[in-house]
Every structure is written in structure tokens, then in C-alpha cells.
Amino acid sequence: MDYYVDTADLSAIRKTLEVFPMDGVTTNPSILAKEKSAPLDQLKEIQKIIGPKNNYSLKWSLETQRK
């Protein structure tokens, strides 16, 4: 079973990963809009936190954001 955290809050992602092994992060435009950063910048920061293991899905998200 895979576990994902559904947020764009960087501190929440870091705290969750410290306590529980997560497989990745899910988010959407409305969740990203709640954060103070530009959506693309926020996604790049999330990628730094979760690492290359989840690079494919985040890459797809970043490419979709640019269109």
C-alpha cells in the first residue's frame, strides 16, 4: 500500500516524512493557492523535500502547470 500526504504546506510535508514513511505528495490547484509561494515554486520545493524517488509524477505536474 502506498501512502501520500495531500498538502502543499512544506512544513507539514517535512514533519510527516519525519514521523511516517510516505511514498509521495498529492496536491491540486486549490491546495497550492492556499500557500504563499507561486504554484510552480511550491512544487519545486516539494520536489526537493520528497527527493528523486517521486520525480516522474512531480515532473508531470510541473509540465502541466506550464501549459
CYANA upper distance limits for C-alpha pairs under 8 A (distance plus 0.5 A):
  2 ASP  CA     22 MET  CA      7.98
  2 ASP  CA     23 ASP  CA      6.36
  3 TYR  CA     21 PRO  CA      8.30
  3 TYR  CA     22 MET  CA      5.67
  3 TYR  CA     23 ASP  CA      5.83
  3 TYR  CA     24 GLY  CA      7.53
  4 TYR  CA     22 MET  CA      6.07
  4 TYR  CA     23 ASP  CA      6.11
  4 TYR  CA     24 GLY  CA      5.40
  4 TYR  CA     25 VAL  CA      5.65
  4 TYR  CA     26 THR  CA      6.95
  5 VAL  CA     13 ILE  CA      7.54
  5 VAL  CA     16 THR  CA      8.21
  5 VAL  CA     22 MET  CA      7.61
  5 VAL  CA     24 GLY  CA      7.17
  5 VAL  CA     25 VAL  CA      5.44
  5 VAL  CA     26 THR  CA      6.69
  6 ASP  CA     25 VAL  CA      6.35
  6 ASP  CA     26 THR  CA      5.23
  6 ASP  CA     27 THR  CA      6.06
  7 THR  CA     12 ALA  CA      8.15
  7 THR  CA     13 ILE  CA      7.81
  7 THR  CA     25 VAL  CA      7.46
  7 THR  CA     26 THR  CA      7.00
  7 THR  CA     27 THR  CA      6.04
  7 THR  CA     31 ILE  CA      6.93
  7 THR  CA     32 LEU  CA      8.42
  8 ALA  CA     13 ILE  CA      7.98
  8 ALA  CA     25 VAL  CA      8.46
  8 ALA  CA     26 THR  CA      8.48
  8 ALA  CA     27 THR  CA      6.71
  8 ALA  CA     31 ILE  CA      6.79
  8 ALA  CA     32 LEU  CA      6.26
  8 ALA  CA     35 GLU  CA      7.53
  8 ALA  CA     42 GLN  CA      7.63
  8 ALA  CA     43 LEU  CA      8.26
  8 ALA  CA     46 ILE  CA      7.85
  9 ASP  CA     13 ILE  CA      6.77
  9 ASP  CA     35 GLU  CA      7.31
 10 LEU  CA     14 ARG  CA      6.74
 10 LEU  CA     45 GLU  CA      8.04
 10 LEU  CA     46 ILE  CA      7.16
 11 SER  CA     15 LYS  CA      6.61
 12 ALA  CA     16 THR  CA      6.50
 13 ILE  CA     17 LEU  CA      6.69
 13 ILE  CA     25 VAL  CA      8.35
 13 ILE  CA     46 ILE  CA      8.45
 13 ILE  CA     49 ILE  CA      8.29
 14 ARG  CA     18 GLU  CA      6.81
 14 ARG  CA     49 ILE  CA      7.50
 15 LYS  CA     19 VAL  CA      7.01
 16 THR  CA     20 PHE  CA      6.26
 16 THR  CA     21 PRO  CA      8.31
 16 THR  CA     22 MET  CA      8.18
 17 LEU  CA     21 PRO  CA      6.10
 17 LEU  CA     22 MET  CA      6.58
 23 ASP  CA     54 ASN  CA      8.07
 24 GLY  CA     50 ILE  CA      7.09
 24 GLY  CA     54 ASN  CA      6.75
 25 VAL  CA     46 ILE  CA      8.38
 25 VAL  CA     50 ILE  CA      8.28
 27 THR  CA     31 ILE  CA      6.57
 27 THR  CA     32 LEU  CA      7.45
 28 ASN  CA     32 LEU  CA      6.69
 29 PRO  CA     33 ALA  CA      6.52
 29 PRO  CA     39 PRO  CA      8.29
 30 SER  CA     34 LYS  CA      7.27
 31 ILE  CA     35 GLU  CA      7.90
 32 LEU  CA     39 PRO  CA      6.21
 32 LEU  CA     42 GLN  CA      7.94
 33 ALA  CA     39 PRO  CA      7.54
 35 GLU  CA     42 GLN  CA      8.37
 37 SER  CA     41 ASP  CA      6.78
 37 SER  CA     42 GLN  CA      6.30
 38 ALA  CA     42 GLN  CA      6.65
 39 PRO  CA     43 LEU  CA      6.70
 40 LEU  CA     44 LYS  CA      6.80
 40 LEU  CA     62 LEU  CA      7.15
 40 LEU  CA     65 GLN  CA      7.44
 41 ASP  CA     45 GLU  CA      6.83
 42 GLN  CA     46 ILE  CA      6.74
 43 LEU  CA     47 GLN  CA      6.72
 43 LEU  CA     58 LEU  CA      7.92
 43 LEU  CA     62 LEU  CA      7.58
 44 LYS  CA     48 LYS  CA      6.95
 45 GLU  CA     49 ILE  CA      6.95
 46 ILE  CA     50 ILE  CA      6.71
 47 GLN  CA     51 GLY  CA      6.23
 47 GLN  CA     52 PRO  CA      7.88
 47 GLN  CA     54 ASN  CA      8.20
 47 GLN  CA     55 ASN  CA      7.52
 47 GLN  CA     58 LEU  CA      7.31
 50 ILE  CA     54 ASN  CA      7.31
 51 GLY  CA     55 ASN  CA      7.57
 54 ASN  CA     58 LEU  CA      7.09
 55 ASN  CA     59 LYS  CA      6.32
 56 TYR  CA     60 TRP  CA      6.80
 57 SER  CA     61 SER  CA      6.85
 58 LEU  CA     62 LEU  CA      6.63
 59 LYS  CA     63 GLU  CA      6.69
 60 TRP  CA     64 THR  CA      6.65
 61 SER  CA     65 GLN  CA      6.71
 62 LEU  CA     66 ARG  CA      7.01
 63 GLU  CA     67 LYS  CA      7.36
